[in-house]
Amino acid sequence: MNLRDFEEDNAKSCVIGSDVPDVTKGEPCCLGIDEAGRGPVLGPMVYGICYCPLSGQDRLKDMGFADSKTLSEEQREKLFEAIAGAGEFMGWTIHILAPNAISNCMLRRSKYNLNTLSHDTAIGLIQRTLDSGVNLQEVYVDTVGDASKYQDKLKGIFPDLDITVTPKADSKFPIVSAASICAKVSRDRAVKGWAFFEETESNKISRQFGSGYPSDPETKKWLASMVEPVFGFTQFVRFSWSTASKILDDKAVTVNWDDEDEDEKVATPSVLSFFAAKGEDPKQKKHQYFQERFLHSVTDFGS
C-alpha cells in the first residue's frame, strides 16, 4: 500500500487501490465496505472495500479475517499482507478522507453531516468498482445510521445489486472483515507517517497525541497545547468536532466581522451599476449584438 500521494498533500482526500484481478471481471463477485477512524478528532477517516469472486468466500474464511478492531496492529498488518498477496483473486480500494476535508464538508452552509459524507463515500467506491469492470453482484456494508434506510438508499442507486446493510457486518461477513483490515491499516499508517507541514525548525510539533479520540485526556492535552491563537489547529485536527471547537472558543482570538453589520444597513450595489453611464438604468441597456444590427423590441405587429 503506497500512501505517497496522500502524504505529499494530506490536506486533500485520496483514493488508492490495487490492480483489478482478471478473474473478478468474469466471475460473479461480492464486495464488502467498512470504515476506520470515524470517531477520532485527529487524523483521517478511511473507507475501505475488498472484492473477490463468490466462489472464493471459503478461501476468505481460511485466511482468518476478523473485525480489525479486535486485532492487534501486528495481526492487521499480516492480514493486509495476505490480502496484497492474493491479488490474483482479490482486489481492494481505500478512500482516505483528510481531516481538513471532513471539517470543511461538515461546516459548509448547506447541511452535510458525517453520515451523509460516509454514504456518499461508500456509493463512490461501489460505482468505482463497477466502472473498473468488476462483475459485482453482492454488496455487504457495515451500517452508518439506520440500516434499513441506508440499504434502501443503496438499492435505489444500484437496483441490479444484491445489497445487505447491517450492524457489525465486519464480524458477520469475511469480505467486510477484509475491507475493515484495509481501512484500519491504511489509517494507522497515515497517522503514524503524518507530515505536519506547519512544523518549522523553531516550532516542533509533538507526536504524543494519544489515541486521537475526544475522550482521551492525552489527546485533549495535546489539542490545548497546539492551538495557534489566530490560525487555530494544524491540518491533522478535525476542527468541526465539538472538542476542538470548545478549545478554540477558550484559547483562540475572537474574530469580529465588521462588514456584516454594514451589509445589513447598506444594500450592496449591483455589479451592472459600475458599467452604466450616470443616470442610466443598466438593466435597460441592450447588448452590443442588438445595437450593431439595429434590432429593437416589437410591441405592435400592426393589422
N, C-alpha and C positions, 0 to 999 in steps of 0.2 A: 504494500500500500504506500504509494508515493504522495505525500501531502505537500509537496513543494509549492504548487500553485497557491494553495491556501496560506502557507507560511510566508510567502513573499508579499501577500496583501491580505492580512487577516481582518480587514475592515469589510471585506466583501464575502458573500456566501459562495460556495464552490461545490460542484458536482464531480465526483471521481468514481470510476468504475473499472471492472475487469473487462477483458475481451468477452464477446458473446460466444459461448460454445456452439459449434455447428449442430450438435445433437438437439439443442433447445429450439432450433429453428424448424425442426421436423417433428419431433415427438411432442405430444401434449405436455404442458408444463404447469407446475404450481409455483406460486410466489408468496413469500412472507414479508411483512413490513413491521418494523419496530423502531423505537427511538431511544436515545440516550441523552441525558443532560437536560431534561425538561424543567426540573425544579431549581437548579443552582442559579445564584445571582452572578456567578462568574463563568466565563468561557462559553463556547458554542453549544448549540443543541444539534445533534446529528440524527438524521433519519437514515436507516439502512434497509436495503432489500436484498434477499437472496432468492434465486430461482433455479429450478432443475426439473428434469422430466419426472412425470408422475411415477414412472417405473423405477425411479431412483430413491424413493422415500425410505425403503428399508435400509439402504446404504447410509442415509442420513442418521437413522437411529443408531446404527453401528458406530458412527463417528462420535457418538456421545454428547450430542448437543443438549444444553440446558439453558435456562434463563441466565443471561450474563450477570445479573445482579447477585446470583448465588455462587458465582465462581470467583476465584482469586484472579488477580491481574495476570499471573503466570499461566493459569489454566486458560484464560481467554486468549492470550497470545498464541498458545499452542493450537487451540481450536481454529483461530483465524488462519494460522499457517496450514492447517488441514484443509480449510476452505480454498485457500490460494492454490494448494497442491492438487485440488480436484477440479482444475479448470477445464478438463475435457468434458465434464457433465454439469458443472455448476458455475453460475455467474453471480456477481454481486455489484451493487452500486450504493454509494453513500452521498447524501446531500448535507454538507456542513453549513449550518445557518450561523453566521457570525453574530456575536453578541450585539454589535452595533446595528446590524440589520434587523435583529429581533426587536430591539427597543424602538427603532425608527418606525417599524410597522405598527407596533402597539400604541404609539403616541401620535399617529397621524390623525387628521381631523375626522375622517370617516372611520367608523368603528371597525376595528380589525384586531380581534383578540388572539391569544395564543392557540386556542382550539382551531380557529379558522386558518391560521398560519400552518398548523400541523396538518389539517385536512388537505390544504392546497399543496403542501409539500408531498404528501403521500400520493395524491392524484397525479402530480407531475412525474413522480417516479414510475407509477404504473404506465402512464402514457409513453414515457421514455422507453420503457421496456418493450411495449407493443411496437413502437416506431423502429426499434432496433431489429425487429423481425422475429422475436421470440413467439413461439406458438403457445401463448398463455391461455389457460382455461380456468384455473382455480387460483383465488387470491385469499390469503389469510392475514388479518390485520389485528394488532393489539389496539383495543379501542381508545379513543380520546373523546371524552364526553359520553353522551347516551349512545350505547352500542347499536340499538335498532335504528335510530335516526341517522347515524353515521353510515350504517350498512345500506339503508335506503338511498342515501345521498350518492354513495359509490355505485350502486346498481343503476341509478338513474343516469349516471355518466358513462358507465361501462355495462350496458344491458346484456352483452354477449358473454360476460364472465360470471362464473360461479363464485360469489364473494361471501366470505364469512368474517364478521367483525365481532369480537368477543373480548371480555376482560381476561387477563392472564393468558393471552394467546401464546406468549413465549414459553409457557410451561405446558401447553397442550399440543402444539404443532412443532415438530423439529425444524421445519423450514423457517418459522418465525424465530425460533431459538437461534438459528444460524444468522438471521438478519440482525437479531439483538447483539450477537457477538461482533458483527461488522460495525454496528453503530457504536458500541461501547469501546471497542479497541481504537477506533479512529478518534473518538472524543478524548480518550486517555492520552493518545499520542499528541493530539492537537494542544491539549492543556499543558502537557509536560514540555513540549517544544515551543511554547508560545513566545513570540518575539515582541517585546514591549518597545514599540517604535518611539514611545515618549521618553525612553530612558536615555540619559546622557552620562558622560564620564563623571560629572559632578553630582548627578542625581540618579543613583542606582535604585532600582525597584526590587523590593524584597519578594522572594518566591514563597515565603512562608504564609500562604493564604488559606491554609486549612482545606476542608473538603469542598468549599465553594457554595455550600448550602446556607441559606439565610439564618438558620437556627444555630449554626456553628459559631461559638464565641471567637475562635481564632479568625474566622472569615470576617466577622463583624469588626474585630480589632484592626484587621488589615485594611478594610474599607475605610474606616475612620482615619487611618494614618495616610491614606492615599489621596485624599481629597485635595484638589488644587482649587483655591477659592474662586477663581474666575472660570476656569475651563472644566472643572469637575473631575471626572474619573478618566482612567485610561480606557482604551477600546476593549479591554478584557472584561469590563463590567457591563452588565445589563442595567443601564441606568433607569429603565422603566420599572424595575422591581421596587416594591414599597420600601424594602430595607435600604436600598441605595438612595431613594428619594428622600427618606427621612434624614439620612446623614447629610445630604445636600442642603436640606432646609436648615439644619442646625449649624453647618460649618461653612457653607459657600456664601459668597456675596450675593445679596439680593439685587435683582435686575429690575429697574423701572423703565417701562417702555413709554416715554413721554409722548410720542406721536400718537398713541392710541386715543388719548383724551382729545387731542387736536382733531383727529379724523372724525370723531363723533360730532364735533361742533361745526366743522367746515367740510362741506361736501367736496370730494376730490373731483377736479375738472376732467371732462372727457379728453382723451388723447387727441380727438379730432379738433378740439378748440385751439391747439397750438399751431395748426396748419391753415386756419381760416383767416381771411382779412378781417380787420376790425369792423364790427357791426354785422358781419355776415354769418348766417347760420350754416355751420359746416355740414349739417345733415342734408341741406337742400342743394348743395353744390354737386353738379353732375360729374361723373367720371370723365377723364380725358377722352376715352373712347367715343362717348356720345357727343362731346364738344367738337371733336375733329370732323365728325360726319354730319354735324348739324341735325342731330336727332333730338326730337322733342316728344314729350308725353302727349298722347292724344286723348282728349276727353269727349270729343264730339265727332262722330263719323258721318254727320250730315244726313240728308234724307235719301 
